[in-house]
Amino acid sequence: MKTIKNILLALLGGLIFLGAMLVGTQANAQGSYIPSQFEGLSIYFPKYTKHYESSTAFDNQKNGSEGGSRGFLATYSTKLTHYTYGKMENSYGSFSHYFLLGKTLKTFKTSQLSLHVGVADGYEASYADKGVAEVFNKYLPKVMVNNDMMPMIALVYKQKLYKGIGIQLNVSPVFVNTGIYVQL
């Protein structure tokens, strides 16, 4: 229950932060522009997920990953905004469609930090828990509950390793996920 409340609070905080940043970005869009190596299309391939609190309900795999090690996420990035869609394994071993909107927080020479919020479907296993379902029914919009959707929020750190290939670390209030990204 506490984890679910943390997710909802983090999602709300993320939405408020993104809104404030987007308004501020529009107001400061007058300056000179230098393209970033992280702009354009990138594909993320997840390899490993670990939750802060483990559960037997998670898809515990041979490599120790708790789901989230198969699939892809495609992200189109502009200077400050990221649009993500993909089909990736969730914590329970089912595949989910992910829709995320992100905001760049800081870009360095070979790395980038951004905040992403959105939703994912395919979380029937999460809704099967009566306690979790009660909280979701109370706080989430009916369209999300009726479609077994889960709110998502994550800090995303990308580190370029070699010519458009790098590692990506996704940190959410519930799990940490790592994988490889390819900048196209």
C-alpha positions in Angstrom: 0.0 0.0 0.0 2.8 2.4 0.9 4.6 1.7 -2.4 1.4 2.5 -4.4 1.0 5.8 -2.5 4.6 6.6 -3.3 4.0 5.9 -7.0 0.9 8.1 -7.1 2.7 11.0 -5.2 5.8 10.7 -7.4 3.6 10.7 -10.5 1.7 13.8 -9.3 5.0 15.6 -8.4 6.5 14.6 -11.8 3.5 16.1 -13.7 3.7 19.3 -11.7 7.4 19.5 -12.3 7.1 18.8 -16.1 4.4 21.4 -16.4 6.5 24.0 -14.7 9.5 23.1 -16.7 7.7 23.3 -20.0 6.3 26.7 -19.2 9.8 27.9 -18.2 11.3 26.4 -21.3 8.9 28.3 -23.6 9.7 31.5 -21.9 13.5 31.0 -22.3 13.4 29.6 -25.9 15.0 32.8 -27.2 18.7 31.8 -26.7 21.1 30.2 -29.1 20.7 26.5 -29.8 23.3 23.8 -29.9 22.1 20.3 -31.0 22.6 17.5 -28.5 23.9 14.0 -29.4 20.9 12.6 -27.6 18.4 14.2 -30.1 16.5 12.2 -32.6 15.4 8.5 -32.4 16.9 6.0 -30.0 15.9 2.5 -29.2 16.2 1.1 -25.7 16.6 -2.7 -25.0 16.0 -3.6 -21.3 18.3 -6.2 -19.7 17.7 -6.2 -16.0 15.1 -5.1 -13.4 15.4 -5.1 -9.6 12.6 -4.0 -7.2 13.2 -2.3 -3.9 10.9 -4.9 -2.3 10.9 -8.3 -4.0 7.8 -10.4 -4.4 7.1 -14.0 -5.5 4.6 -12.5 -8.0 7.4 -11.0 -10.0 8.8 -12.9 -13.0 12.0 -14.0 -11.3 14.4 -15.0 -14.1 17.6 -17.0 -14.1 19.8 -13.9 -14.3 18.1 -12.5 -11.1 16.0 -10.0 -13.0 12.5 -9.5 -11.8 10.8 -9.0 -15.1 11.6 -6.1 -17.4 14.4 -7.7 -19.4 12.8 -8.2 -22.8 11.3 -5.8 -25.4 12.1 -2.3 -26.6 11.2 1.3 -26.1 11.6 3.8 -28.9 12.2 7.4 -27.9 12.1 10.5 -30.1 14.0 13.3 -28.4 14.2 17.0 -29.1 16.4 19.4 -27.2 14.2 19.3 -24.0 11.4 16.8 -24.6 11.2 13.0 -25.0 8.3 11.0 -26.5 8.5 7.3 -25.7 6.4 4.3 -26.9 7.3 0.6 -26.8 6.4 -2.9 -25.8 8.4 -4.2 -22.9 8.1 -7.0 -20.3 6.6 -5.7 -17.0 7.5 -6.9 -13.5 5.0 -9.8 -13.7 6.4 -11.3 -17.0 3.6 -9.9 -19.2 4.2 -7.5 -22.0 3.0 -4.0 -21.7 2.7 -1.0 -24.0 4.4 2.0 -22.5 3.6 5.7 -23.3 5.8 8.2 -21.7 6.6 11.9 -21.9 9.9 13.1 -20.7 11.7 16.4 -19.9 15.5 16.8 -20.1 16.9 17.9 -16.7 20.6 18.1 -17.6 22.8 17.2 -20.6 26.5 16.7 -20.3 29.1 15.9 -22.9 28.4 12.1 -22.9 25.4 11.7 -20.6 21.9 13.0 -20.0 19.4 13.0 -17.1 15.7 13.3 -17.8 12.4 12.8 -16.0 9.6 10.7 -17.7 6.0 10.2 -16.7 3.3 8.2 -18.4 1.3 5.0 -18.3 1.6 1.3 -19.2 -1.1 -1.3 -19.8 -1.0 -5.0 -19.2 -0.8 -4.9 -15.4 -3.6 -7.5 -14.7 -1.5 -9.2 -12.1 -1.1 -6.1 -10.1 -4.9 -5.5 -10.1 -5.5 -9.1 -9.0 -4.3 -8.1 -5.5 -7.4 -6.9 -3.7 -5.6 -4.3 -1.5 -3.8 -2.9 -4.5 -7.0 -2.9 -6.6 -8.8 -0.9 -3.9 -6.2 1.8 -3.9 -6.1 2.0 -7.7 -9.9 2.2 -7.8 -9.8 5.0 -5.3 -7.0 7.2 -6.8 -6.7 6.4 -10.5 -9.0 7.5 -13.3 -11.6 4.8 -14.4 -10.1 4.5 -17.9 -6.8 3.4 -16.3 -8.5 0.9 -13.9 -10.8 -0.5 -16.6 -7.7 -1.2 -18.8 -5.3 -2.5 -16.1 -3.0 0.5 -16.6 -0.3 1.6 -14.2 1.0 5.1 -13.8 4.8 5.4 -14.6 7.4 7.8 -13.5 11.2 7.4 -13.7 14.4 9.3 -13.8 16.3 8.2 -16.8 20.1 8.4 -17.0 21.9 7.8 -20.4 25.6 7.3 -20.6 27.1 7.2 -24.1 29.8 4.5 -24.4 30.7 4.4 -28.1 29.3 6.1 -31.3 25.6 6.2 -30.4 25.6 3.1 -28.2 25.3 3.4 -24.4 23.8 2.2 -21.2 20.6 3.5 -19.7 19.5 3.4 -16.1 15.8 4.0 -15.2 15.1 4.7 -11.6 11.4 4.7 -10.4 9.9 4.7 -6.9 9.4 0.9 -7.2 12.3 -0.5 -9.2 15.6 0.1 -11.0 15.9 -1.0 -14.7 19.0 -1.1 -16.8 19.7 -1.8 -20.5 21.4 -0.7 -23.7 20.3 2.1 -26.0 21.2 2.7 -29.6 21.0 6.3 -30.9 19.9 6.2 -34.6 
